[in-house]
Amino acid sequence: MLLLSPATAHDLPALQAIERSATDLYYEAGFSRAAILPRGAADMRALLGQTTILLARDGDDALGYVSYYPRGPYMHLEEIAVRRDRQRRGSGRLLADQVLAAARADPQCSHLSLVAFCRAAWALRLYDRLGFRPLSALPGPLPHAELLAELLPEAGAGEPRQVMVMPIAP
């Protein structure tokens, strides 16, 4: 049975191991190792200090995490990472559902947001099933859309990415 708990500094080795394992999927899909690097210790510590991170465990076995934070009227899903040997078993969905629950509980939140690599078909399929749509495909402007535009790296910086959003039903 999966148990979710807030990650702490004590969990840094497990978070980094999950990150390295999940990043391997990108390399297997043909992404450049120079373009996509797993988060190092300093980056993971910063993520832990700046976002909410929930760690998924099966007993003592850490198998995935989700990181998110509020950004204006958006709850931004920074990352979902699941170990390669534990993917395709619903863990990513369970982690995403926790972010959705946090967004629904926040009265200021109107949308979930995330940034996805355009070539990461497996991630795009998950996000589509969850209800995310590319920002560019939405019929009209969103409130404070400039906050979303700031999430993208500068044009030409590595792999192409897109902002995706999902409205939060009241």
Biotite code that builds the C-alpha atoms (Angstrom):
import biotite.structure as struc

atoms = struc.array([
    struc.Atom([0.000, 0.000, 0.000], chain_id="A", res_id=1, res_name="MET", atom_name="CA", element="C"),
    struc.Atom([1.338, 3.438, -0.933], chain_id="A", res_id=2, res_name="LEU", atom_name="CA", element="C"),
    struc.Atom([1.784, 6.016, 1.771], chain_id="A", res_id=3, res_name="LEU", atom_name="CA", element="C"),
    struc.Atom([2.389, 9.707, 1.050], chain_id="A", res_id=4, res_name="LEU", atom_name="CA", element="C"),
    struc.Atom([4.226, 11.936, 3.494], chain_id="A", res_id=5, res_name="SER", atom_name="CA", element="C"),
    struc.Atom([5.923, 15.325, 3.385], chain_id="A", res_id=6, res_name="PRO", atom_name="CA", element="C"),
    struc.Atom([9.576, 14.973, 2.405], chain_id="A", res_id=7, res_name="ALA", atom_name="CA", element="C"),
    struc.Atom([12.284, 16.254, 4.739], chain_id="A", res_id=8, res_name="THR", atom_name="CA", element="C"),
    struc.Atom([16.034, 16.788, 4.463], chain_id="A", res_id=9, res_name="ALA", atom_name="CA", element="C"),
    struc.Atom([16.397, 13.230, 5.740], chain_id="A", res_id=10, res_name="HIS", atom_name="CA", element="C"),
    struc.Atom([14.772, 12.048, 2.485], chain_id="A", res_id=11, res_name="ASP", atom_name="CA", element="C"),
    struc.Atom([17.285, 13.785, 0.154], chain_id="A", res_id=12, res_name="LEU", atom_name="CA", element="C"),
    struc.Atom([19.144, 10.564, -0.816], chain_id="A", res_id=13, res_name="PRO", atom_name="CA", element="C"),
    struc.Atom([15.851, 8.851, -1.702], chain_id="A", res_id=14, res_name="ALA", atom_name="CA", element="C"),
    struc.Atom([14.613, 11.886, -3.649], chain_id="A", res_id=15, res_name="LEU", atom_name="CA", element="C"),
    struc.Atom([17.841, 12.013, -5.645], chain_id="A", res_id=16, res_name="GLN", atom_name="CA", element="C"),
    struc.Atom([17.703, 8.279, -6.389], chain_id="A", res_id=17, res_name="ALA", atom_name="CA", element="C"),
    struc.Atom([14.119, 8.657, -7.654], chain_id="A", res_id=18, res_name="ILE", atom_name="CA", element="C"),
    struc.Atom([15.149, 11.657, -9.745], chain_id="A", res_id=19, res_name="GLU", atom_name="CA", element="C"),
    struc.Atom([18.057, 9.796, -11.381], chain_id="A", res_id=20, res_name="ARG", atom_name="CA", element="C"),
    struc.Atom([15.899, 6.761, -12.132], chain_id="A", res_id=21, res_name="SER", atom_name="CA", element="C"),
    struc.Atom([13.027, 8.812, -13.579], chain_id="A", res_id=22, res_name="ALA", atom_name="CA", element="C"),
    struc.Atom([15.426, 10.882, -15.709], chain_id="A", res_id=23, res_name="THR", atom_name="CA", element="C"),
    struc.Atom([16.701, 7.708, -17.380], chain_id="A", res_id=24, res_name="ASP", atom_name="CA", element="C"),
    struc.Atom([13.375, 7.480, -19.228], chain_id="A", res_id=25, res_name="LEU", atom_name="CA", element="C"),
    struc.Atom([14.208, 10.736, -21.028], chain_id="A", res_id=26, res_name="TYR", atom_name="CA", element="C"),
    struc.Atom([17.581, 9.377, -22.127], chain_id="A", res_id=27, res_name="TYR", atom_name="CA", element="C"),
    struc.Atom([15.971, 6.159, -23.368], chain_id="A", res_id=28, res_name="GLU", atom_name="CA", element="C"),
    struc.Atom([13.555, 8.303, -25.400], chain_id="A", res_id=29, res_name="ALA", atom_name="CA", element="C"),
    struc.Atom([16.464, 10.047, -27.124], chain_id="A", res_id=30, res_name="GLY", atom_name="CA", element="C"),
    struc.Atom([16.791, 13.200, -25.032], chain_id="A", res_id=31, res_name="PHE", atom_name="CA", element="C"),
    struc.Atom([20.324, 14.511, -24.704], chain_id="A", res_id=32, res_name="SER", atom_name="CA", element="C"),
    struc.Atom([22.083, 13.997, -21.374], chain_id="A", res_id=33, res_name="ARG", atom_name="CA", element="C"),
    struc.Atom([23.377, 17.546, -21.729], chain_id="A", res_id=34, res_name="ALA", atom_name="CA", element="C"),
    struc.Atom([19.839, 18.938, -22.134], chain_id="A", res_id=35, res_name="ALA", atom_name="CA", element="C"),
    struc.Atom([18.189, 17.085, -19.248], chain_id="A", res_id=36, res_name="ILE", atom_name="CA", element="C"),
    struc.Atom([20.082, 16.534, -16.049], chain_id="A", res_id=37, res_name="LEU", atom_name="CA", element="C"),
    struc.Atom([18.735, 15.004, -12.868], chain_id="A", res_id=38, res_name="PRO", atom_name="CA", element="C"),
    struc.Atom([18.617, 17.470, -9.997], chain_id="A", res_id=39, res_name="ARG", atom_name="CA", element="C"),
    struc.Atom([21.788, 17.479, -7.940], chain_id="A", res_id=40, res_name="GLY", atom_name="CA", element="C"),
    struc.Atom([21.953, 17.675, -4.163], chain_id="A", res_id=41, res_name="ALA", atom_name="CA", element="C"),
    struc.Atom([21.907, 21.488, -4.055], chain_id="A", res_id=42, res_name="ALA", atom_name="CA", element="C"),
    struc.Atom([18.963, 21.716, -6.469], chain_id="A", res_id=43, res_name="ASP", atom_name="CA", element="C"),
    struc.Atom([17.030, 19.084, -4.536], chain_id="A", res_id=44, res_name="MET", atom_name="CA", element="C"),
    struc.Atom([17.681, 20.915, -1.256], chain_id="A", res_id=45, res_name="ARG", atom_name="CA", element="C"),
    struc.Atom([16.432, 24.145, -2.859], chain_id="A", res_id=46, res_name="ALA", atom_name="CA", element="C"),
    struc.Atom([13.331, 22.361, -4.145], chain_id="A", res_id=47, res_name="LEU", atom_name="CA", element="C"),
    struc.Atom([12.696, 21.026, -0.656], chain_id="A", res_id=48, res_name="LEU", atom_name="CA", element="C"),
    struc.Atom([12.938, 24.541, 0.768], chain_id="A", res_id=49, res_name="GLY", atom_name="CA", element="C"),
    struc.Atom([10.818, 26.278, -1.877], chain_id="A", res_id=50, res_name="GLN", atom_name="CA", element="C"),
    struc.Atom([8.032, 23.805, -2.626], chain_id="A", res_id=51, res_name="THR", atom_name="CA", element="C"),
    struc.Atom([5.859, 21.185, -0.998], chain_id="A", res_id=52, res_name="THR", atom_name="CA", element="C"),
    struc.Atom([7.270, 17.742, -1.740], chain_id="A", res_id=53, res_name="ILE", atom_name="CA", element="C"),
    struc.Atom([5.273, 14.622, -1.025], chain_id="A", res_id=54, res_name="LEU", atom_name="CA", element="C"),
    struc.Atom([7.177, 11.349, -1.026], chain_id="A", res_id=55, res_name="LEU", atom_name="CA", element="C"),
    struc.Atom([5.405, 8.107, -1.971], chain_id="A", res_id=56, res_name="ALA", atom_name="CA", element="C"),
    struc.Atom([6.540, 4.967, -0.169], chain_id="A", res_id=57, res_name="ARG", atom_name="CA", element="C"),
    struc.Atom([5.601, 1.334, -0.254], chain_id="A", res_id=58, res_name="ASP", atom_name="CA", element="C"),
    struc.Atom([6.663, 0.338, 3.239], chain_id="A", res_id=59, res_name="GLY", atom_name="CA", element="C"),
    struc.Atom([10.235, 1.625, 3.561], chain_id="A", res_id=60, res_name="ASP", atom_name="CA", element="C"),
    struc.Atom([10.700, 1.711, -0.226], chain_id="A", res_id=61, res_name="ASP", atom_name="CA", element="C"),
    struc.Atom([10.645, 5.313, -1.587], chain_id="A", res_id=62, res_name="ALA", atom_name="CA", element="C"),
    struc.Atom([9.279, 5.128, -5.123], chain_id="A", res_id=63, res_name="LEU", atom_name="CA", element="C"),
    struc.Atom([8.180, 8.595, -6.238], chain_id="A", res_id=64, res_name="GLY", atom_name="CA", element="C"),
    struc.Atom([7.585, 12.197, -5.344], chain_id="A", res_id=65, res_name="TYR", atom_name="CA", element="C"),
    struc.Atom([5.627, 15.247, -6.404], chain_id="A", res_id=66, res_name="VAL", atom_name="CA", element="C"),
    struc.Atom([6.676, 18.866, -5.928], chain_id="A", res_id=67, res_name="SER", atom_name="CA", element="C"),
    struc.Atom([4.296, 21.838, -6.146], chain_id="A", res_id=68, res_name="TYR", atom_name="CA", element="C"),
    struc.Atom([3.781, 25.407, -4.969], chain_id="A", res_id=69, res_name="TYR", atom_name="CA", element="C"),
    struc.Atom([1.251, 28.257, -5.264], chain_id="A", res_id=70, res_name="PRO", atom_name="CA", element="C"),
    struc.Atom([2.012, 30.899, -7.909], chain_id="A", res_id=71, res_name="ARG", atom_name="CA", element="C"),
    struc.Atom([-0.599, 33.665, -7.987], chain_id="A", res_id=72, res_name="GLY", atom_name="CA", element="C"),
    struc.Atom([-3.954, 32.104, -8.929], chain_id="A", res_id=73, res_name="PRO", atom_name="CA", element="C"),
    struc.Atom([-2.163, 28.907, -10.011], chain_id="A", res_id=74, res_name="TYR", atom_name="CA", element="C"),
    struc.Atom([-0.956, 25.844, -8.171], chain_id="A", res_id=75, res_name="MET", atom_name="CA", element="C"),
    struc.Atom([2.187, 24.953, -10.092], chain_id="A", res_id=76, res_name="HIS", atom_name="CA", element="C"),
    struc.Atom([3.104, 21.283, -10.372], chain_id="A", res_id=77, res_name="LEU", atom_name="CA", element="C"),
    struc.Atom([6.898, 21.513, -10.489], chain_id="A", res_id=78, res_name="GLU", atom_name="CA", element="C"),
    struc.Atom([7.636, 17.829, -10.904], chain_id="A", res_id=79, res_name="GLU", atom_name="CA", element="C"),
    struc.Atom([6.317, 14.307, -10.682], chain_id="A", res_id=80, res_name="ILE", atom_name="CA", element="C"),
    struc.Atom([9.034, 11.662, -10.577], chain_id="A", res_id=81, res_name="ALA", atom_name="CA", element="C"),
    struc.Atom([8.538, 7.924, -10.196], chain_id="A", res_id=82, res_name="VAL", atom_name="CA", element="C"),
    struc.Atom([11.302, 5.325, -10.177], chain_id="A", res_id=83, res_name="ARG", atom_name="CA", element="C"),
    struc.Atom([11.513, 3.460, -13.490], chain_id="A", res_id=84, res_name="ARG", atom_name="CA", element="C"),
    struc.Atom([10.807, 0.084, -11.879], chain_id="A", res_id=85, res_name="ASP", atom_name="CA", element="C"),
    struc.Atom([7.608, 1.453, -10.308], chain_id="A", res_id=86, res_name="ARG", atom_name="CA", element="C"),
    struc.Atom([6.148, 3.318, -13.288], chain_id="A", res_id=87, res_name="GLN", atom_name="CA", element="C"),
    struc.Atom([2.861, 2.418, -15.006], chain_id="A", res_id=88, res_name="ARG", atom_name="CA", element="C"),
    struc.Atom([1.253, 1.300, -11.750], chain_id="A", res_id=89, res_name="ARG", atom_name="CA", element="C"),
    struc.Atom([-0.744, 4.419, -10.891], chain_id="A", res_id=90, res_name="GLY", atom_name="CA", element="C"),
    struc.Atom([1.844, 6.120, -8.669], chain_id="A", res_id=91, res_name="SER", atom_name="CA", element="C"),
    struc.Atom([2.126, 9.193, -10.916], chain_id="A", res_id=92, res_name="GLY", atom_name="CA", element="C"),
    struc.Atom([-1.648, 9.538, -10.936], chain_id="A", res_id=93, res_name="ARG", atom_name="CA", element="C"),
    struc.Atom([-1.811, 9.209, -7.147], chain_id="A", res_id=94, res_name="LEU", atom_name="CA", element="C"),
    struc.Atom([0.833, 11.924, -6.754], chain_id="A", res_id=95, res_name="LEU", atom_name="CA", element="C"),
    struc.Atom([-0.927, 14.218, -9.250], chain_id="A", res_id=96, res_name="ALA", atom_name="CA", element="C"),
    struc.Atom([-4.231, 13.699, -7.425], chain_id="A", res_id=97, res_name="ASP", atom_name="CA", element="C"),
    struc.Atom([-2.617, 15.078, -4.256], chain_id="A", res_id=98, res_name="GLN", atom_name="CA", element="C"),
    struc.Atom([-1.684, 18.288, -6.067], chain_id="A", res_id=99, res_name="VAL", atom_name="CA", element="C"),
    struc.Atom([-5.213, 18.549, -7.441], chain_id="A", res_id=100, res_name="LEU", atom_name="CA", element="C"),
    struc.Atom([-6.603, 18.135, -3.915], chain_id="A", res_id=101, res_name="ALA", atom_name="CA", element="C"),
    struc.Atom([-4.271, 20.884, -2.636], chain_id="A", res_id=102, res_name="ALA", atom_name="CA", element="C"),
    struc.Atom([-5.375, 23.168, -5.481], chain_id="A", res_id=103, res_name="ALA", atom_name="CA", element="C"),
    struc.Atom([-9.054, 22.535, -4.792], chain_id="A", res_id=104, res_name="ARG", atom_name="CA", element="C"),
    struc.Atom([-8.512, 23.284, -1.102], chain_id="A", res_id=105, res_name="ALA", atom_name="CA", element="C"),
    struc.Atom([-6.929, 26.664, -1.906], chain_id="A", res_id=106, res_name="ASP", atom_name="CA", element="C"),
    struc.Atom([-9.680, 29.277, -2.370], chain_id="A", res_id=107, res_name="PRO", atom_name="CA", element="C"),
    struc.Atom([-7.286, 31.521, -4.349], chain_id="A", res_id=108, res_name="GLN", atom_name="CA", element="C"),
    struc.Atom([-6.425, 28.820, -6.902], chain_id="A", res_id=109, res_name="CYS", atom_name="CA", element="C"),
    struc.Atom([-8.168, 28.893, -10.278], chain_id="A", res_id=110, res_name="SER", atom_name="CA", element="C"),
    struc.Atom([-5.872, 26.575, -12.290], chain_id="A", res_id=111, res_name="HIS", atom_name="CA", element="C"),
    struc.Atom([-3.129, 24.009, -12.011], chain_id="A", res_id=112, res_name="LEU", atom_name="CA", element="C"),
    struc.Atom([-0.082, 24.678, -14.171], chain_id="A", res_id=113, res_name="SER", atom_name="CA", element="C"),
    struc.Atom([2.977, 22.724, -15.242], chain_id="A", res_id=114, res_name="LEU", atom_name="CA", element="C"),
    struc.Atom([5.762, 22.832, -17.795], chain_id="A", res_id=115, res_name="VAL", atom_name="CA", element="C"),
    struc.Atom([6.267, 19.755, -19.977], chain_id="A", res_id=116, res_name="ALA", atom_name="CA", element="C"),
    struc.Atom([8.861, 18.759, -22.526], chain_id="A", res_id=117, res_name="PHE", atom_name="CA", element="C"),
    struc.Atom([7.158, 18.768, -25.924], chain_id="A", res_id=118, res_name="CYS", atom_name="CA", element="C"),
    struc.Atom([8.766, 15.443, -26.916], chain_id="A", res_id=119, res_name="ARG", atom_name="CA", element="C"),
    struc.Atom([7.962, 13.581, -23.672], chain_id="A", res_id=120, res_name="ALA", atom_name="CA", element="C"),
    struc.Atom([4.970, 11.700, -25.089], chain_id="A", res_id=121, res_name="ALA", atom_name="CA", element="C"),
    struc.Atom([4.471, 9.524, -21.975], chain_id="A", res_id=122, res_name="TRP", atom_name="CA", element="C"),
    struc.Atom([4.241, 12.621, -19.743], chain_id="A", res_id=123, res_name="ALA", atom_name="CA", element="C"),
    struc.Atom([1.970, 14.472, -22.166], chain_id="A", res_id=124, res_name="LEU", atom_name="CA", element="C"),
    struc.Atom([-0.408, 11.478, -22.213], chain_id="A", res_id=125, res_name="ARG", atom_name="CA", element="C"),
    struc.Atom([-0.584, 11.478, -18.405], chain_id="A", res_id=126, res_name="LEU", atom_name="CA", element="C"),
    struc.Atom([-1.192, 15.223, -18.261], chain_id="A", res_id=127, res_name="TYR", atom_name="CA", element="C"),
    struc.Atom([-3.880, 14.974, -20.944], chain_id="A", res_id=128, res_name="ASP", atom_name="CA", element="C"),
    struc.Atom([-5.654, 12.192, -19.005], chain_id="A", res_id=129, res_name="ARG", atom_name="CA", element="C"),
    struc.Atom([-5.518, 14.381, -15.905], chain_id="A", res_id=130, res_name="LEU", atom_name="CA", element="C"),
    struc.Atom([-7.196, 17.258, -17.792], chain_id="A", res_id=131, res_name="GLY", atom_name="CA", element="C"),
    struc.Atom([-4.240, 19.528, -18.597], chain_id="A", res_id=132, res_name="PHE", atom_name="CA", element="C"),
    struc.Atom([-4.242, 21.366, -21.927], chain_id="A", res_id=133, res_name="ARG", atom_name="CA", element="C"),
    struc.Atom([-1.474, 23.335, -23.626], chain_id="A", res_id=134, res_name="PRO", atom_name="CA", element="C"),
    struc.Atom([-1.766, 27.026, -22.801], chain_id="A", res_id=135, res_name="LEU", atom_name="CA", element="C"),
    struc.Atom([-1.487, 27.781, -26.513], chain_id="A", res_id=136, res_name="SER", atom_name="CA", element="C"),
    struc.Atom([-4.628, 25.682, -27.193], chain_id="A", res_id=137, res_name="ALA", atom_name="CA", element="C"),
    struc.Atom([-6.905, 27.536, -24.782], chain_id="A", res_id=138, res_name="LEU", atom_name="CA", element="C"),
    struc.Atom([-9.614, 29.734, -26.337], chain_id="A", res_id=139, res_name="PRO", atom_name="CA", element="C"),
    struc.Atom([-8.894, 32.877, -24.358], chain_id="A", res_id=140, res_name="GLY", atom_name="CA", element="C"),
    struc.Atom([-6.419, 34.535, -22.029], chain_id="A", res_id=141, res_name="PRO", atom_name="CA", element="C"),
    struc.Atom([-6.091, 33.424, -18.424], chain_id="A", res_id=142, res_name="LEU", atom_name="CA", element="C"),
    struc.Atom([-5.800, 35.776, -15.459], chain_id="A", res_id=143, res_name="PRO", atom_name="CA", element="C"),
    struc.Atom([-2.173, 36.682, -14.753], chain_id="A", res_id=144, res_name="HIS", atom_name="CA", element="C"),
    struc.Atom([-0.941, 34.657, -17.744], chain_id="A", res_id=145, res_name="ALA", atom_name="CA", element="C"),
    struc.Atom([2.391, 36.478, -17.468], chain_id="A", res_id=146, res_name="GLU", atom_name="CA", element="C"),
    struc.Atom([3.117, 34.267, -14.449], chain_id="A", res_id=147, res_name="LEU", atom_name="CA", element="C"),
    struc.Atom([2.847, 31.251, -16.721], chain_id="A", res_id=148, res_name="LEU", atom_name="CA", element="C"),
    struc.Atom([5.040, 32.706, -19.459], chain_id="A", res_id=149, res_name="ALA", atom_name="CA", element="C"),
    struc.Atom([7.788, 33.246, -16.890], chain_id="A", res_id=150, res_name="GLU", atom_name="CA", element="C"),
    struc.Atom([7.938, 29.488, -16.288], chain_id="A", res_id=151, res_name="LEU", atom_name="CA", element="C"),
    struc.Atom([9.410, 28.746, -19.718], chain_id="A", res_id=152, res_name="LEU", atom_name="CA", element="C"),
    struc.Atom([13.149, 28.901, -20.343], chain_id="A", res_id=153, res_name="PRO", atom_name="CA", element="C"),
    struc.Atom([14.377, 31.340, -22.981], chain_id="A", res_id=154, res_name="GLU", atom_name="CA", element="C"),
    struc.Atom([13.724, 30.271, -26.572], chain_id="A", res_id=155, res_name="ALA", atom_name="CA", element="C"),
    struc.Atom([16.485, 28.032, -27.858], chain_id="A", res_id=156, res_name="GLY", atom_name="CA", element="C"),
    struc.Atom([17.536, 26.946, -24.350], chain_id="A", res_id=157, res_name="ALA", atom_name="CA", element="C"),
    struc.Atom([17.570, 23.149, -24.534], chain_id="A", res_id=158, res_name="GLY", atom_name="CA", element="C"),
    struc.Atom([14.604, 20.931, -25.285], chain_id="A", res_id=159, res_name="GLU", atom_name="CA", element="C"),
    struc.Atom([11.353, 22.684, -26.291], chain_id="A", res_id=160, res_name="PRO", atom_name="CA", element="C"),
    struc.Atom([8.802, 22.919, -23.484], chain_id="A", res_id=161, res_name="ARG", atom_name="CA", element="C"),
    struc.Atom([5.223, 24.018, -23.158], chain_id="A", res_id=162, res_name="GLN", atom_name="CA", element="C"),
    struc.Atom([3.052, 25.356, -20.378], chain_id="A", res_id=163, res_name="VAL", atom_name="CA", element="C"),
    struc.Atom([-0.030, 23.274, -19.684], chain_id="A", res_id=164, res_name="MET", atom_name="CA", element="C"),
    struc.Atom([-2.958, 24.269, -17.486], chain_id="A", res_id=165, res_name="VAL", atom_name="CA", element="C"),
    struc.Atom([-6.033, 22.717, -15.994], chain_id="A", res_id=166, res_name="MET", atom_name="CA", element="C"),
    struc.Atom([-8.964, 24.671, -14.547], chain_id="A", res_id=167, res_name="PRO", atom_name="CA", element="C"),
    struc.Atom([-9.950, 23.890, -10.970], chain_id="A", res_id=168, res_name="ILE", atom_name="CA", element="C"),
    struc.Atom([-13.656, 23.325, -10.653], chain_id="A", res_id=169, res_name="ALA", atom_name="CA", element="C"),
    struc.Atom([-15.199, 25.206, -7.724], chain_id="A", res_id=170, res_name="PRO", atom_name="CA", element="C"),
])
